[in-house]
Amino acid sequence: MAKNQNWKDDCWVLLIQLYQKKPAGLKPLYCKAMVDLSLELHVPPQTLHQKMKQLESLDTPRIQQLWQHYANNPQRLNRAVKLLRRMAGFGNSGEFYEGVELQESFEHDFRPIEGDSQLMPFTLIIILDLYFRLTPITMVPETPEIQDLARLMHMSAAKIADIMEVYQHCDPYLNRNEMLFSPIFPACQDIWQRYGNSDTEQLATLAEQLKAYYR
C-alpha cells in the first residue's frame, strides 16, 4: 500500500465536485464516478468514501474553510479542479506524485481482464455471488436472476451463463474434470481463489456494493 495512500489536501476540491454532482450528497462506495476518481488519484474507493463522509460532516476547520470557499462558487470550483488535473497530468503519475510511492492494488479489480475486454475482476465478483445463489441446472440464460443481472451489467444473459460455466470448472465440489478452453478461465480462477471459500454473506455484501458501479 502507498505510504500515505497518495492523498493530498489539494484533492479535496475533486471530492467537493463529486459530492455536489446530482443527486448531491454522499456517493455510493463503488459508484462509477467514485471508482473513476479513485483510479485517477490512485486512492482506494474506501479511502475516498471515508473522506467524503468527513466532507459531509465538515468535521475539521480546514474542511469547513474549503467548503465555504468552493461549495457555493461553481466557477471557482471548476477552475480549481481544472488546475489540479493539469498538475496531475490527467490521472497519470508524474510530477504531481513525485516522491510518493505508487503501488497498485485495488486498481487491478477495475481494469479489463486478459481474454475479454468487457469484463473486469469486479464484474466476476458480482457474478460469483449469483453463482452461489443458483444450482448448476439453473445457470442458464433463461433464469430470471441471470436476466436481471444481465440487464444491470449491460451484457447478455448468455455471457453470464457462460461465465458460470467457467466457475463450475473452478468449483471443487462439482468435480468437473473435462478440459475447458476459455480465455477467461485464469481470471475466474483467481476470483474463485480469493472469494470461493470466503463467507457468502460477506461476498453478498461486497457484490451489492459493487453493483452501484452499474446503477
Secondary structure, DSSP 4 states (H G I P E B T S, - for coil): --TTTT--GGGHHHHHHHHHSSSPSPPPTT-HHHHHHHHHHT--HHHHHHHHHHHHHT-SHHHHHHHHHHTT-HHHHHHHHHHHHHHHTTT--SGGGTTPPP--SGGGGGSPBTTBTT--HHHHHHHHHHHTTS-GGG-STTSHHHHHHHHHHTS-HHHHHHHHHHHHHH-TTTT--S----TTHHHHHHHHHHHTTS-HHHHHHHHHHHGGGG-
